[in-house]
């Protein structure tokens, strides 16, 4: 699934499915900026989201030894 990742001064602050949603989110963050000298820099990266599952932790069955107790 494609996503747009939003960064504020190099730190990820969110993600969106559509480019327009990402721009809207950036504009909302920019509206909260209070001083012109302290404005943050925003960027957006388009990428493919992929979930990586943990490896299976199933134990292999133990081999029975030839000797019985």
N, C-alpha and C positions, 0 to 999 in steps of 0.2 A: 504494500500500500504506500503510495507516495504521500509525503508530508512536507510541510514547510516549517523549518525550525527557526525560531526567532531568538536573536542574541542582543543583549544590551551590554555594551562595553566588554564584549568577549565572553559573557556568561549567558548560558541558555536560560531564557525566561518563559518559554512556552513553545507550543507547536500548533499547527492548524492543518486541516485537510486541504483547504483551497487557498490560493494566493491572496484573494480578496479578504479572506478572514484574517490572514497573517498581517496584511497591511492595516486592517482595522485595529488589530491588537497593538501594532506599533504606534498608530496614531493615538490610541488611548494612553499608552505609556508616555508619549511625547506631551500630551495635554497636561500631565501631572508635573512636568518639569517646571520649576519655579523661577530659576534664574538663568539668563542667557549664557553666562560664563560657565555654568555647571551642567550644561546640556550633555546628555549621554549620546553615544554613537550606537545606532541600531543597524543590524544587518539580518539578512534572511538567507537560509540555505535550503535548497530543495533536495530532498533525499528519499531513499527507499527505506522504509521501516521493516526490520526483520527480527523476529523473536527467535532467540537461541535457547532451546531447552537445556536443562541440566542433564548430564549423562545418567543413564540408568544405574541404580545402585543395587541391582539384584546380585545376590551372592551365588557363586557357582556351587552346585551340590558337591559335598565332600565325598571323596572316594573312600569306600570302605576298605579297611586293611584286610589282608588275608587271615589274620589271626583274630580269633574271637576270645573274649574274656569270660 
